[in-house]
Amino acid sequence: MLERPATRTAKAATSVMLGLAQAGPRLVAVGERGIVVYSDDAGASWRQAEVPVSVSLVGARFVTPRDGWAVGHSGVLLRTADGGQTWRKRLDGKAAAALVLAAIKEGRLAPGADPARLLADAERLQAEGPSKPFLDIHFFDQRRGLLVGAFGLLFATDDGGATWQAALDRIDNPQGKHLYAIAIDGARCVIAGEQGAVFLSNDGGRTFSTAATPYAGTYFGTVAAGPRTVLFGMRGNVYWSDGGAWQKSLIGTEHSLTAGVRLKDGGLLLTDETGQLFRSGDGGQRFTPMHGGPATPLTGVVQAGDGNVVVSGVRGVSRIALNPLEGP
């Protein structure tokens, strides 16, 4: 599947889609079997992109309206230079494993890590082949970016993605907890992951501290907005912080929360595994349910140029009207 292009299909926009991104006014959705679709009319219609792999793609991010990245299974990292119409493979799990092994042999480890155990894990990772997924990518600017994935995978680039280096020494994650999401606001960066793993940086991702939150379960996503950070994950758990103690948000659901976005009006929007959307107008302290969700599991959410919302999920991509917020 790493060498087989995604199949062309007239039903691309209704296939299982696993992530959404904005490329200027354009919207780009990525999904199973390497399918990528893009829209230039706020999600009213979609066209399928040319993709060189047929593995599932779980997320995408654009540095400029034309320069973007997509991540997925088998350690795949794809790049586009035309706003998501065509993609090229820049990294896969085999190359990523070799970078991890090289970093460990060079001693680039987090303080307190067990070199022998990490070396054994890296050698096993290489022997297993390209089986570990990348889960998110984000850039501080056009040159500096971070890439995260399962089993604690963390990579960094300082040259716009031309080369990547394993960055195991930047976070204290000796157990190799999965890293699901990155959020960046200026020089601030938040990485959220498995079993309560949260890492914070205030220097553009060069160094990280470990955040102790009240929840020991998995965080699937995070939204950073100025000094405030919002984390969301399993069983309706949402927490927010302005840099001090973490506070539990009021949301009124026990379903796992799957994606989030900061809206143009400064509000926040979260989606869950049932297709429900929740909106906050107070920076994530309280969320109220929105009407009009597709009632199917959702995986991604963006706000289109016309102000309405586009979501991705098991039935593809769809538009939802975003009405004026009533109450908190």
DAPE-V656541 format. One record per residue. N is the residue number from 0. OMEGA is omega in radians with two decimals (* if undefined). NEAR is the number of other C-alpha atoms within 8 Angstrom. D_CENTER is the distance of its C-alpha to the mean C-alpha in Angstrom with 1 decimal. Layout:
N,OMEGA,NEAR,D_CENTER ; N,OMEGA,NEAR,D_CENTER
//
This chain:
0,3.07,7,22.0 ; 1,-3.11,9,20.9 ; 2,-3.10,7,24.0 ; 3,-3.14,8,24.3 ; 4,3.06,12,22.9 ; 5,-3.13,13,21.3 ; 6,3.05,8,24.1 ; 7,-3.13,6,25.2 ; 8,3.10,6,25.6 ; 9,-3.11,5,26.9 ; 10,-3.06,6,24.7 ; 11,-3.05,13,21.3 ; 12,3.08,12,20.2 ; 13,3.04,9,21.1 ; 14,3.10,12,19.5 ; 15,-3.13,10,16.7 ; 16,-2.96,19,13.6 ; 17,3.13,16,10.1 ; 18,-3.13,15,8.0 ; 19,3.09,15,9.3 ; 20,3.06,12,9.7 ; 21,3.09,12,12.9 ; 22,-2.96,15,15.2 ; 23,3.10,7,18.0 ; 24,-3.12,10,19.7 ; 25,3.02,13,18.3 ; 26,-3.13,15,15.6 ; 27,3.10,14,13.8 ; 28,-3.14,15,12.6 ; 29,-3.08,17,11.7 ; 30,-3.07,15,13.0 ; 31,3.09,14,15.5 ; 32,3.09,11,18.1 ; 33,-3.10,16,16.4 ; 34,3.06,18,17.1 ; 35,3.08,14,15.8 ; 36,3.13,13,17.5 ; 37,-3.07,14,17.9 ; 38,3.08,13,20.0 ; 39,3.13,10,22.2 ; 40,3.06,7,23.8 ; 41,3.05,13,21.1 ; 42,3.11,13,20.3 ; 43,3.10,7,23.9 ; 44,-3.03,8,24.0 ; 45,3.03,10,21.8 ; 46,-3.10,9,22.6 ; 47,3.14,13,21.3 ; 48,3.05,12,20.1 ; 49,-3.05,10,21.6 ; 50,-3.03,13,19.3 ; 51,-3.13,13,20.9 ; 52,3.11,13,19.3 ; 53,3.02,16,19.4 ; 54,3.13,13,16.7 ; 55,3.08,11,14.0 ; 56,-2.97,16,10.9 ; 57,-3.11,16,7.7 ; 58,3.11,15,5.5 ; 59,3.14,16,7.2 ; 60,3.14,12,8.1 ; 61,3.10,12,11.8 ; 62,3.01,10,14.0 ; 63,3.12,9,17.0 ; 64,-3.13,12,17.9 ; 65,-3.03,12,18.8 ; 66,-3.08,12,16.8 ; 67,-3.07,16,13.3 ; 68,3.03,12,11.1 ; 69,-3.11,14,9.6 ; 70,-3.14,17,8.6 ; 71,-3.08,15,10.2 ; 72,-3.13,13,13.0 ; 73,3.11,13,15.9 ; 74,-3.08,16,14.0 ; 75,3.00,14,13.8 ; 76,-3.13,13,12.7 ; 77,3.11,12,14.2 ; 78,3.04,12,15.4 ; 79,3.08,14,17.1 ; 80,-3.12,10,19.8 ; 81,3.07,8,20.9 ; 82,3.06,12,18.2 ; 83,3.13,14,16.8 ; 84,3.09,10,20.3 ; 85,-3.05,11,20.5 ; 86,3.07,13,18.3 ; 87,3.12,9,19.4 ; 88,3.12,11,18.2 ; 89,-3.11,8,17.8 ; 90,2.99,10,17.0 ; 91,-3.03,12,17.2 ; 92,3.13,14,17.6 ; 93,3.12,10,21.2 ; 94,3.13,8,20.8 ; 95,3.12,11,18.0 ; 96,3.12,13,20.4 ; 97,3.11,9,23.2 ; 98,3.10,10,21.3 ; 99,-3.13,12,20.7 ; 100,3.13,12,24.4 ; 101,3.14,8,25.6 ; 102,-3.13,14,23.9 ; 103,3.12,13,25.5 ; 104,3.11,8,28.8 ; 105,3.11,6,28.8 ; 106,3.12,7,28.3 ; 107,-3.05,10,25.0 ; 108,3.05,11,24.1 ; 109,3.12,12,23.1 ; 110,3.12,6,26.4 ; 111,3.13,4,27.9 ; 112,3.13,8,26.1 ; 113,-3.09,7,28.4 ; 114,-3.09,9,28.8 ; 115,-3.13,6,30.6 ; 116,3.13,7,28.1 ; 117,3.11,10,25.1 ; 118,3.11,11,27.2 ; 119,3.12,8,28.0 ; 120,-3.13,8,24.4 ; 121,3.11,12,23.6 ; 122,3.09,9,26.6 ; 123,3.10,8,25.6 ; 124,3.13,9,22.2 ; 125,-3.12,12,24.0 ; 126,-3.11,6,26.6 ; 127,3.13,7,24.2 ; 128,-3.04,9,22.9 ; 129,-3.07,11,19.5 ; 130,-3.06,9,18.4 ; 131,-3.07,11,15.3 ; 132,2.83,13,11.8 ; 133,-3.00,16,9.1 ; 134,3.11,15,5.7 ; 135,3.11,14,3.5 ; 136,3.11,16,6.1 ; 137,3.13,11,7.9 ; 138,3.03,11,11.7 ; 139,3.11,11,14.4 ; 140,-3.07,7,16.8 ; 141,-3.12,9,17.8 ; 142,-3.00,11,18.6 ; 143,-3.13,13,16.5 ; 144,3.11,15,12.9 ; 145,-3.10,12,10.9 ; 146,-3.10,13,9.2 ; 147,3.14,16,8.4 ; 148,-3.11,15,9.3 ; 149,3.08,14,11.9 ; 150,3.05,9,15.2 ; 151,-3.14,12,14.1 ; 152,3.10,14,13.3 ; 153,-3.14,11,12.9 ; 154,-3.14,12,14.0 ; 155,3.03,12,15.0 ; 156,3.06,14,16.8 ; 157,-3.10,10,19.5 ; 158,3.08,8,20.8 ; 159,3.10,10,18.3 ; 160,3.08,10,16.9 ; 161,3.06,6,20.4 ; 162,3.12,8,20.2 ; 163,3.10,9,17.8 ; 164,3.03,10,19.0 ; 165,-3.06,12,18.1 ; 166,-3.11,10,17.6 ; 167,-3.07,13,18.6 ; 168,-3.09,9,21.1 ; 169,-3.13,10,18.8 ; 170,3.12,11,17.7 ; 171,-3.06,9,20.1 ; 172,-3.04,8,18.5 ; 173,3.13,8,21.6 ; 174,-3.14,5,20.8 ; 175,3.11,9,17.7 ; 176,3.12,13,15.5 ; 177,3.09,11,12.2 ; 178,-2.96,16,9.3 ; 179,-2.95,16,6.3 ; 180,3.06,14,4.3 ; 181,2.98,14,5.9 ; 182,-3.09,11,8.1 ; 183,3.02,13,11.1 ; 184,-3.03,9,14.5 ; 185,3.12,8,17.2 ; 186,3.14,11,17.8 ; 187,-3.13,13,16.0 ; 188,3.08,15,12.8 ; 189,3.01,14,11.3 ; 190,-3.11,13,9.6 ; 191,-3.09,17,9.6 ; 192,-3.01,16,10.6 ; 193,3.02,13,13.5 ; 194,3.08,9,17.0 ; 195,-3.12,13,16.5 ; 196,3.09,14,14.9 ; 197,-3.12,12,14.1 ; 198,-3.06,12,14.7 ; 199,3.07,12,15.8 ; 200,3.06,14,16.9 ; 201,-3.10,10,19.3 ; 202,3.08,8,20.2 ; 203,3.07,11,17.3 ; 204,3.14,11,15.8 ; 205,3.07,7,19.1 ; 206,-3.13,10,19.8 ; 207,2.94,11,18.2 ; 208,3.13,9,19.9 ; 209,3.13,10,19.2 ; 210,3.09,8,19.0 ; 211,3.12,6,21.1 ; 212,-3.11,8,20.1 ; 213,-3.04,5,22.4 ; 214,-3.13,6,20.1 ; 215,3.10,8,20.0 ; 216,-3.03,9,17.9 ; 217,2.97,11,14.2 ; 218,3.13,16,11.6 ; 219,-3.10,15,8.6 ; 220,-3.14,15,7.2 ; 221,3.06,16,8.8 ; 222,3.11,12,10.4 ; 223,3.14,14,12.8 ; 224,-3.07,8,15.9 ; 225,-3.13,7,18.7 ; 226,-3.07,7,20.0 ; 227,3.06,11,18.4 ; 228,3.07,14,15.3 ; 229,3.11,12,14.3 ; 230,3.11,12,12.7 ; 231,-3.07,14,12.6 ; 232,-3.02,15,12.9 ; 233,2.96,13,15.8 ; 234,3.07,9,19.1 ; 235,-3.13,13,18.5 ; 236,3.09,13,17.9 ; 237,3.12,12,16.8 ; 238,3.11,13,17.9 ; 239,3.12,14,18.4 ; 240,3.02,11,20.1 ; 241,-3.12,8,21.7 ; 242,3.10,7,22.1 ; 243,-3.13,5,24.5 ; 244,3.13,6,24.6 ; 245,-3.12,9,21.8 ; 246,3.13,8,23.0 ; 247,3.12,9,22.2 ; 248,3.04,12,21.3 ; 249,-3.08,8,23.5 ; 250,3.02,10,21.8 ; 251,3.03,7,24.3 ; 252,3.05,6,22.3 ; 253,3.11,8,21.9 ; 254,-3.13,10,19.3 ; 255,3.14,11,15.8 ; 256,-2.88,15,13.3 ; 257,-3.09,15,10.3 ; 258,-3.14,13,8.6 ; 259,3.13,13,9.9 ; 260,2.99,11,11.2 ; 261,-3.09,10,14.0 ; 262,-3.09,9,16.9 ; 263,3.14,7,19.5 ; 264,-3.14,4,22.1 ; 265,3.11,8,20.1 ; 266,3.14,13,19.4 ; 267,3.10,13,16.3 ; 268,3.09,12,15.3 ; 269,3.06,13,13.7 ; 270,3.10,16,13.9 ; 271,-3.03,15,15.1 ; 272,3.10,13,16.0 ; 273,-3.09,9,19.4 ; 274,3.11,12,18.5 ; 275,3.05,13,19.4 ; 276,-3.13,12,18.1 ; 277,-3.03,12,18.9 ; 278,3.11,12,19.7 ; 279,3.07,14,20.6 ; 280,-3.11,12,22.9 ; 281,3.07,8,23.4 ; 282,3.07,10,20.2 ; 283,3.11,13,18.9 ; 284,3.11,12,22.2 ; 285,3.11,12,23.1 ; 286,3.05,14,21.5 ; 287,-3.11,10,23.6 ; 288,3.06,8,23.0 ; 289,3.06,9,22.9 ; 290,3.02,6,25.1 ; 291,3.08,6,24.4 ; 292,-3.06,9,21.3 ; 293,3.12,6,21.6 ; 294,3.01,7,22.3 ; 295,-3.09,10,20.1 ; 296,-3.12,10,16.8 ; 297,-3.08,15,13.9 ; 298,-3.08,16,10.3 ; 299,3.12,14,9.2 ; 300,3.02,15,11.3 ; 301,3.02,11,12.5 ; 302,-3.10,11,16.0 ; 303,-3.10,12,18.2 ; 304,3.13,7,20.9 ; 305,3.11,5,23.5 ; 306,3.12,8,22.0 ; 307,-3.03,11,21.2 ; 308,3.01,12,17.9 ; 309,-3.12,14,16.4 ; 310,3.03,14,14.5 ; 311,3.14,17,13.4 ; 312,-3.04,14,14.7 ; 313,3.09,12,17.3 ; 314,3.09,10,19.7 ; 315,-3.08,12,17.8 ; 316,3.14,13,17.2 ; 317,-3.13,8,19.4 ; 318,3.09,10,20.5 ; 319,3.12,10,21.4 ; 320,3.12,7,23.9 ; 321,-3.11,7,22.9 ; 322,3.10,4,26.3 ; 323,-3.10,4,27.4 ; 324,3.07,6,26.3 ; 325,-3.13,4,29.2 ; 326,-3.06,3,29.5 ; 327,*,9,26.8
//
